[in-house]
């Protein structure tokens, strides 16, 4: 596929996206993603709130004296009563045990006593938490848009490629298995890359590589399995895998812009569908 042709396909994809049909379609994954994300966050916050309310803090003062002076010492005791906790988290965590374990770390304790270091740690924690919430939104959007891929491909076929024959393979069950497999590998990558998270600049790649892996795998599978037979899908990936990878990398970079990742997956599917259809036309012209 020539460079000019690739540019034309992208501009064609943008034109397709900004039509009433595809804009309306794009709103559905966006709204579903926001509903799922905020529902999950709301549930998580309610669990945290109930858990923290169950922590009781008692301050006790002990006085004693000797022959010349009198002294008093204050101590803070923590207890946890889970009888009022109505929600059941996936993992039972006793916040008192967690607090005590953190206190037992001399290095962490000394760091938290320093105002500057404590401020830095708080900002890092907030940044990492915000990143994973953001990535979670992108992952949810990519999963949801997979259910709209058949509609997108059929509309593009009727709009631009009427003679083209869709020969998709796979099923809903196989798509779910593929998604679970990709999610598992993504989690493993996040764990394996933990040492690199502490290396400046390289940590940016380490944080994003697992999410990009899932993003790339799911988009390519959704489009390819909808358009091609299994044999054609393998052949096309072998021919243009690097070109497709560069394009999905560019798409992923766009998702790092707030809200783009949950509004534009439809555009990404449109663009990949154009690429796969054109590559399939060329492949079938050669192989018959």
VOPAGU-2260 file (C-alpha; in pm, 1 decimal, decimal comma):
REM VOPAGU-2260
SITE   aa  ch    i         X         Y         Z
SITE  UNK   A    0       0,0       0,0       0,0
SITE  UNK   A    1     156,0     329,6    -106,0
SITE  UNK   A    2     214,0     616,7     135,7
SITE  UNK   A    3     -33,6     835,8     -53,2
SITE  UNK   A    4    -294,9     565,2     -34,3
SITE  UNK   A    5    -242,0     532,3     341,3
SITE  UNK   A    6    -288,4     906,1     385,2
SITE  UNK   A    7    -604,8     892,1     178,8
SITE  UNK   A    8    -739,1     611,3     394,5
SITE  UNK   A    9    -683,3     814,4     710,1
SITE  UNK   A   10    -851,2    1124,9     570,0
SITE  UNK   A   11   -1134,3     904,7     443,6
SITE  UNK   A   12   -1167,1     755,3     791,0
SITE  UNK   A   13   -1190,4    1101,2     948,2
SITE  UNK   A   14   -1462,5    1198,7     699,9
SITE  UNK   A   15   -1650,7     879,7     778,4
SITE  UNK   A   16   -1620,9     939,2    1152,4
SITE  UNK   A   17   -1767,4    1289,9    1132,9
SITE  UNK   A   18   -2092,5    1168,7     980,5
SITE  UNK   A   19   -2412,9    1151,2    1186,8
SITE  UNK   A   20   -2414,5     769,8    1186,7
SITE  UNK   A   21   -2063,0     720,0    1323,6
SITE  UNK   A   22   -2078,9    1017,5    1561,4
SITE  UNK   A   23   -2395,5     871,2    1708,7
SITE  UNK   A   24   -2225,6     533,7    1730,8
SITE  UNK   A   25   -1922,8     690,8    1903,7
SITE  UNK   A   26   -2140,4     832,7    2181,1
SITE  UNK   A   27   -2256,9     487,7    2288,7
SITE  UNK   A   28   -1913,6     347,1    2388,1
SITE  UNK   A   29   -1834,2     684,5    2547,4
SITE  UNK   A   30   -2145,9     684,4    2764,6
SITE  UNK   A   31   -2115,9     314,6    2853,8
SITE  UNK   A   32   -1750,0     359,6    2950,0
SITE  UNK   A   33   -1830,1     656,5    3174,5
SITE  UNK   A   34   -2120,7     471,9    3339,6
SITE  UNK   A   35   -1908,8     161,7    3409,5
SITE  UNK   A   36   -1608,6     364,3    3525,4
SITE  UNK   A   37   -1796,7     597,1    3761,0
SITE  UNK   A   38   -2011,9     312,8    3895,5
SITE  UNK   A   39   -1699,2     113,6    3975,2
SITE  UNK   A   40   -1525,6     413,8    4130,9
SITE  UNK   A   41   -1836,0     497,8    4333,8
SITE  UNK   A   42   -1855,9     142,0    4464,3
SITE  UNK   A   43   -1486,1     141,2    4547,7
SITE  UNK   A   44   -1510,2     474,5    4730,7
SITE  UNK   A   45   -1810,6     352,6    4931,3
SITE  UNK   A   46   -1611,9      44,6    5041,5
SITE  UNK   A   47   -1316,6     264,8    5140,5
SITE  UNK   A   48   -1544,6     504,0    5328,1
SITE  UNK   A   49   -1715,3     223,3    5521,7
SITE  UNK   A   50   -1383,1      61,2    5599,6
SITE  UNK   A   51   -1224,8     379,9    5729,6
SITE  UNK   A   52   -1533,6     457,4    5941,5
SITE  UNK   A   53   -1481,5     121,3    6110,8
SITE  UNK   A   54   -1137,4     226,5    6232,5
SITE  UNK   A   55   -1155,3     352,8    6588,9
SITE  UNK   A   56    -879,8     575,9    6722,0
SITE  UNK   A   57    -836,5     608,1    7096,6
SITE  UNK   A   58    -583,9     831,8    7265,6
SITE  UNK   A   59    -467,7     727,5    7609,9
SITE  UNK   A   60    -247,1     914,3    7854,7
SITE  UNK   A   61     -35,9     740,1    8116,3
SITE  UNK   A   62     100,8     939,1    8410,6
SITE  UNK   A   63     377,2     831,8    8644,8
SITE  UNK   A   64     615,6    1004,0    8885,0
SITE  UNK   A   65     941,0     944,7    9063,0
SITE  UNK   A   66    1102,7    1107,9    9362,1
SITE  UNK   A   67    1167,6    1439,3    9190,9
SITE  UNK   A   68     948,1    1472,4    8879,7
SITE  UNK   A   69     621,2    1354,4    8730,1
SITE  UNK   A   70     573,9    1245,2    8369,6
SITE  UNK   A   71     290,7    1165,2    8133,7
SITE  UNK   A   72     299,7     977,4    7803,9
SITE  UNK   A   73      32,9     973,0    7533,9
SITE  UNK   A   74     -30,2     687,0    7294,5
SITE  UNK   A   75    -271,5     628,8    7008,9
SITE  UNK   A   76    -446,5     292,9    6979,6
SITE  UNK   A   77    -613,7     172,2    6661,4
SITE  UNK   A   78    -891,4     -87,3    6645,0
SITE  UNK   A   79   -1105,7    -218,6    6361,7
SITE  UNK   A   80   -1472,3    -313,4    6387,6
SITE  UNK   A   81   -1607,5    -463,7    6066,2
SITE  UNK   A   82   -1954,3    -540,6    6203,7
SITE  UNK   A   83   -2095,7    -229,0    6035,6
SITE  UNK   A   84   -1929,8    -288,8    5700,0
SITE  UNK   A   85   -2206,0    -388,2    5458,0
SITE  UNK   A   86   -1996,6    -410,8    5141,7
SITE  UNK   A   87   -1757,8    -698,9    5089,7
SITE  UNK   A   88   -1440,4    -608,4    4898,3
SITE  UNK   A   89   -1266,9    -865,1    4679,3
SITE  UNK   A   90    -982,8    -886,3    4928,2
SITE  UNK   A   91   -1034,0    -841,2    5301,8
SITE  UNK   A   92    -783,3    -582,8    5419,2
SITE  UNK   A   93    -760,9    -483,0    5784,2
SITE  UNK   A   94    -655,8    -114,3    5771,8
SITE  UNK   A   95    -507,3    -134,9    6121,6
SITE  UNK   A   96    -275,5    -418,2    6020,9
SITE  UNK   A   97    -183,5    -226,4    5706,3
SITE  UNK   A   98    -111,7      89,8    5907,4
SITE  UNK   A   99      98,5     -99,3    6160,6
SITE  UNK   A  100     296,9    -272,8    5886,7
SITE  UNK   A  101     370,7      62,1    5725,2
SITE  UNK   A  102     475,8     204,8    6059,4
SITE  UNK   A  103     715,5     -85,8    6112,3
SITE  UNK   A  104     911,6      19,4    5804,7
SITE  UNK   A  105    1178,8     252,3    5939,0
SITE  UNK   A  106    1267,6     384,7    5593,4
SITE  UNK   A  107     906,4     465,7    5502,8
SITE  UNK   A  108     840,8     607,2    5848,4
SITE  UNK   A  109    1138,3     844,4    5826,6
SITE  UNK   A  110    1036,4     949,0    5475,6
SITE  UNK   A  111     681,6    1028,9    5585,9
SITE  UNK   A  112     814,3    1243,6    5870,8
SITE  UNK   A  113     983,6    1470,9    5617,1
SITE  UNK   A  114     732,7    1723,8    5480,5
SITE  UNK   A  115     893,5    1750,2    5137,0
SITE  UNK   A  116     932,5    1375,1    5090,4
SITE  UNK   A  117     578,1    1315,1    5214,4
SITE  UNK   A  118     445,2    1571,7    4962,9
SITE  UNK   A  119     641,1    1402,3    4681,2
SITE  UNK   A  120     511,3    1057,5    4781,4
SITE  UNK   A  121     152,3    1183,5    4794,3
SITE  UNK   A  122     180,7    1337,5    4446,7
SITE  UNK   A  123     339,6    1021,6    4303,5
SITE  UNK   A  124      61,7     807,0    4451,2
SITE  UNK   A  125    -204,0    1040,2    4310,6
SITE  UNK   A  126     -33,0    1043,9    3969,6
SITE  UNK   A  127      -4,8     664,5    3952,4
SITE  UNK   A  128    -364,4     617,7    4068,9
SITE  UNK   A  129    -486,3     871,0    3812,3
SITE  UNK   A  130    -288,3     698,7    3538,7
SITE  UNK   A  131    -437,8     357,7    3611,8
SITE  UNK   A  132    -790,2     501,1    3626,3
SITE  UNK   A  133    -724,3     665,0    3289,8
SITE  UNK   A  134    -585,9     343,5    3138,7
SITE  UNK   A  135    -880,1     150,3    3282,6
SITE  UNK   A  136   -1114,8     384,5    3097,5
SITE  UNK   A  137    -927,8     322,0    2770,1
SITE  UNK   A  138    -937,6     -54,9    2823,5
SITE  UNK   A  139   -1311,2     -49,3    2894,1
SITE  UNK   A  140   -1371,9     164,2    2583,1
SITE  UNK   A  141   -1169,0     -72,8    2362,7
SITE  UNK   A  142   -1359,6    -373,8    2493,6
SITE  UNK   A  143   -1695,7    -205,2    2441,4
SITE  UNK   A  144   -1613,3     -83,5    2089,5
SITE  UNK   A  145   -1546,5    -444,7    1992,3
SITE  UNK   A  146   -1920,5    -507,6    2011,1
SITE  UNK   A  147   -1975,5    -226,4    1757,9
SITE  UNK   A  148   -1713,7    -348,6    1508,7
SITE  UNK   A  149   -1963,4    -555,0    1299,7
SITE  UNK   A  150   -2183,7    -247,1    1255,8
SITE  UNK   A  151   -1884,8     -34,9    1155,5
SITE  UNK   A  152   -1756,2    -286,1     899,3
SITE  UNK   A  153   -2100,3    -336,4     742,7
SITE  UNK   A  154   -2154,3      38,5     713,8
SITE  UNK   A  155   -1812,5      90,5     550,1
SITE  UNK   A  156   -1880,2    -193,0     308,5
SITE  UNK   A  157   -2212,2     -46,2     195,4
SITE  UNK   A  158   -2063,7     303,6     182,4
SITE  UNK   A  159   -1733,7     238,5       1,7
SITE  UNK   A  160   -1694,9    -129,0     -94,2
SITE  UNK   A  161   -2032,3    -270,4    -209,8
SITE  UNK   A  162   -1884,0    -570,7    -397,8
SITE  UNK   A  163   -1655,6    -665,3    -109,0
SITE  UNK   A  164   -1737,7    -994,6      65,4
SITE  UNK   A  165   -1705,8   -1008,5     442,4
SITE  UNK   A  166   -1568,9   -1347,0     548,5
SITE  UNK   A  167   -1525,5   -1306,7     920,6
SITE  UNK   A  168   -1422,1   -1584,8    1152,4
SITE  UNK   A  169   -1451,8   -1645,1    1523,4
SITE  UNK   A  170   -1738,6   -1603,6    1767,3
SITE  UNK   A  171   -1835,0   -1410,7    2077,7
SITE  UNK   A  172   -1687,9   -1689,4    2289,9
SITE  UNK   A  173   -1353,9   -1682,4    2106,9
SITE  UNK   A  174   -1346,2   -1301,4    2132,4
SITE  UNK   A  175   -1399,9   -1321,4    2509,7
SITE  UNK   A  176   -1122,6   -1580,2    2543,3
SITE  UNK   A  177    -889,4   -1362,8    2335,1
SITE  UNK   A  178    -969,9   -1059,0    2551,8
SITE  UNK   A  179    -907,3   -1253,8    2873,3
SITE  UNK   A  180    -577,4   -1385,4    2737,5
SITE  UNK   A  181    -469,0   -1033,1    2636,5
SITE  UNK   A  182    -570,2    -896,7    2977,8
SITE  UNK   A  183    -370,6   -1168,0    3152,8
SITE  UNK   A  184     -58,0   -1094,2    2947,3
SITE  UNK   A  185    -103,9    -722,1    3011,3
SITE  UNK   A  186    -113,0    -779,2    3388,6
SITE  UNK   A  187     195,6   -1002,3    3368,4
SITE  UNK   A  188     377,8    -729,0    3175,1
SITE  UNK   A  189     288,3    -472,0    3441,4
SITE  UNK   A  190     436,6    -703,1    3706,6
SITE  UNK   A  191     750,9    -794,9    3510,2
SITE  UNK   A  192     827,3    -430,1    3432,6
SITE  UNK   A  193     805,3    -312,1    3796,5
SITE  UNK   A  194    1185,8    -259,9    3831,0
SITE  UNK   A  195    1183,0     -22,8    3532,4
SITE  UNK   A  196     914,1     198,1    3688,6
SITE  UNK   A  197    1183,7     361,9    3900,1
SITE  UNK   A  198    1409,4     453,8    3606,9
SITE  UNK   A  199    1335,8     804,3    3469,9
SITE  UNK   A  200    1215,0     821,8    3107,6
SITE  UNK   A  201    1221,2     443,3    3072,0
SITE  UNK   A  202     936,4     426,8    3322,0
SITE  UNK   A  203     714,4     611,9    3074,6
SITE  UNK   A  204     761,0     325,5    2827,5
SITE  UNK   A  205     723,6      64,6    3101,7
SITE  UNK   A  206     394,0     210,8    3221,2
SITE  UNK   A  207     245,3     231,4    2872,5
SITE  UNK   A  208     379,5     -83,6    2706,0
SITE  UNK   A  209     133,0    -327,5    2872,3
SITE  UNK   A  210    -166,0    -103,8    2798,4
SITE  UNK   A  211     -52,2     -57,2    2437,7
SITE  UNK   A  212     -15,7    -435,0    2403,3
SITE  UNK   A  213    -380,1    -485,3    2500,8
SITE  UNK   A  214    -494,9    -187,9    2290,9
SITE  UNK   A  215    -315,6    -315,7    1978,0
SITE  UNK   A  216    -417,5    -679,5    2019,2
SITE  UNK   A  217    -785,6    -610,5    2074,2
SITE  UNK   A  218    -831,7    -356,9    1792,2
SITE  UNK   A  219    -649,1    -569,4    1535,8
SITE  UNK   A  220    -831,0    -886,2    1640,6
SITE  UNK   A  221   -1174,3    -721,1    1641,7
SITE  UNK   A  222   -1130,7    -581,1    1290,9
SITE  UNK   A  223    -942,4    -873,8    1136,4
SITE  UNK   A  224   -1172,2   -1143,8    1273,8
SITE  UNK   A  225   -1475,9    -952,0    1150,9
SITE  UNK   A  226   -1346,7    -899,7     794,1
SITE  UNK   A  227   -1123,4   -1196,9     711,3
SITE  UNK   A  228   -1108,1   -1569,4     728,6
SITE  UNK   A  229    -852,7   -1700,5     975,9
SITE  UNK   A  230    -609,1   -1777,5     693,6
SITE  UNK   A  231    -645,8   -1429,5     540,1
SITE  UNK   A  232    -605,4   -1269,6     882,8
SITE  UNK   A  233    -274,3   -1450,1     939,1
SITE  UNK   A  234    -150,9   -1363,2     588,7
SITE  UNK   A  235    -235,2    -994,2     619,1
SITE  UNK   A  236     -69,4    -967,1     959,5
SITE  UNK   A  237     242,3   -1128,5     814,1
SITE  UNK   A  238     248,1    -879,5     525,4
SITE  UNK   A  239     170,6    -550,1     701,4
SITE  UNK   A  240     218,3    -626,1    1073,0
SITE  UNK   A  241     481,0    -352,5    1120,5
SITE  UNK   A  242     270,5     -95,1     934,6
SITE  UNK   A  243     -35,3    -179,6    1143,7
SITE  UNK   A  244     171,4    -169,8    1462,1
SITE  UNK   A  245     293,7     182,5    1376,6
SITE  UNK   A  246     -63,1     295,1    1320,7
SITE  UNK   A  247    -196,8     146,0    1642,0
SITE  UNK   A  248      97,9     304,0    1824,4
SITE  UNK   A  249      -7,8     642,7    1687,3
SITE  UNK   A  250    -365,8     570,4    1788,0
SITE  UNK   A  251    -255,9     476,7    2139,2
SITE  UNK   A  252     -56,2     799,2    2166,1
SITE  UNK   A  253    -377,1     988,1    2088,7
SITE  UNK   A  254    -559,4     804,5    2366,5
SITE  UNK   A  255    -320,2     963,7    2617,7
SITE  UNK   A  256    -503,5    1290,6    2552,2
SITE  UNK   A  257    -791,3    1310,9    2805,6
SITE  UNK   A  258   -1128,8    1187,0    2667,6
SITE  UNK   A  259    -979,4    1100,8    2327,2
SITE  UNK   A  260    -923,5     743,3    2440,1
SITE  UNK   A  261   -1290,4     688,3    2521,0
SITE  UNK   A  262   -1442,6     888,5    2234,8
SITE  UNK   A  263   -1225,9     801,6    1933,0
SITE  UNK   A  264   -1199,3     418,3    1941,1
SITE  UNK   A  265   -1470,8     418,8    1674,4
SITE  UNK   A  266   -1238,9     626,2    1451,8
SITE  UNK   A  267    -955,7     380,5    1515,3
SITE  UNK   A  268   -1177,5      87,8    1414,5
SITE  UNK   A  269   -1287,9     273,7    1100,7
SITE  UNK   A  270    -926,6     338,1    1000,2
SITE  UNK   A  271    -814,7     -19,4    1067,0
SITE  UNK   A  272   -1119,0    -150,2     879,1
SITE  UNK   A  273   -1022,4      53,9     572,7
SITE  UNK   A  274    -667,4     -82,4     593,9
SITE  UNK   A  275    -779,0    -443,3     632,7
SITE  UNK   A  276   -1037,6    -420,6     355,2
SITE  UNK   A  277    -785,5    -272,3     109,7
SITE  UNK   A  278    -520,4    -527,0     204,4
SITE  UNK   A  279    -778,2    -803,0     166,7
SITE  UNK   A  280    -877,5    -679,3    -179,5
SITE  UNK   A  281    -513,1    -691,1    -286,4
SITE  UNK   A  282    -464,4   -1035,3    -129,1
SITE  UNK   A  283    -773,3   -1181,0    -295,8
SITE  UNK   A  284    -674,3   -1032,8    -629,6
SITE  UNK   A  285    -350,1   -1230,9    -607,8
SITE  UNK   A  286    -475,4   -1554,7    -450,9
SITE  UNK   A  287    -821,2   -1554,1    -602,1
